[in-house]
Amino acid sequence: MLTGKQKRHLRSLGHGLKPVVLIGKKEIDDHLVAETVAALACHELIKVKVLENCGLDRHEASELLAEATSSEVAQVLGKTFLLYRPAEKPVIVLP
């Protein structure tokens, strides 16, 4: 579980990121989860965008995807959210 200070740090790092994963009308399926796991393994912190044609609410989508990928939701803002999962050799140092 991330603390408030850690979430603020991750939000500052994620501000300039572009969305790596897009959730569309197929919503959250096995392929999307596998793609997200691969992105988290490479980057640790990723931005995910919920498209207009997605039937899920942004908060619901963030919680489902975080649970499926064993990651933490750092921020939900508009139609995007940040997911964080530390790598085996972490690059991001949390306060």
N, C-alpha and C positions, 0 to 999 in steps of 0.2 A: 504494500500500500504506500502510495506516494504522499509525502507531507505537502503542506501548502507552499513552503519554500522551494521544494523540489519541483512542484508543478509550475511555479513562476519561472524558475530557471529553464525548464523545458519549453514553456511558452515563448520565452525570449529567443531560444534557439530555433524554434519552429516557425517564427514569424516570416522569415524569408523563404521558407521551403515551398516548393510547388507540389500539388497533389500527385502522389505516386500511384494510388489505387483509387478507382472510380467505382461507385456502387450504382448500378443502373436498374433496369426493370427486372433483371434476373435475380436481383437482391443478393443475399448472401448464400452462395453455394460452395461446394467443395473446391472448385477451381479458384474462386475468389479468396478463400481461406488459404490455400496453398500459395497463391501469389503474394498475399499479405505476409505470410510467414517468411517467404524468401526475401521480401523487401525489408522486413524487420531484422533478419539475419545480417543483411548488408549494411543497413543504415542506423539501426537502433531506434531512431525517431523518424516517423513518417507522417505525412499529412494525407488524409483520406477525404474524398469529396463525395457527397450524396447528390446524385443527379435528380433533376425534376421528375423524371418518370419512375423513380423508385417509390414503392408503396410503403416503405418503412419510415418512421419518424427518425430524425437525426440522432436523438438520444438513444432510441431503441437500437438503431443500427450500430452505434458506437459500442454499446454494452454487449450486443451479440458478437460483434467481431472481436472485441477485446477478450471475451470469454473463450471464443473459438481458437484464438491465437496465443492465449496465456500472456496477454500484455495488459498494460494499464492505459486508461484514457487520461491524457494530460490536459486536454481542453476540448470543448465543443463550442464552436463559434460559427454562427450562420449555418451554411450547408457543409462545413468542413469540420473535421476533428483530428486531433493529434493522438497517435498511439506510440507508446514507448515500451520497449522490452530490452533489457540489457543483454549484450552479446556475451559470449564466453570470455572474451577479452574486451571488456568495456572501453569504448573510446570516450563516451560522455561521462564526465565525473560529476556526480550529483552533490550538492552542498549538504 
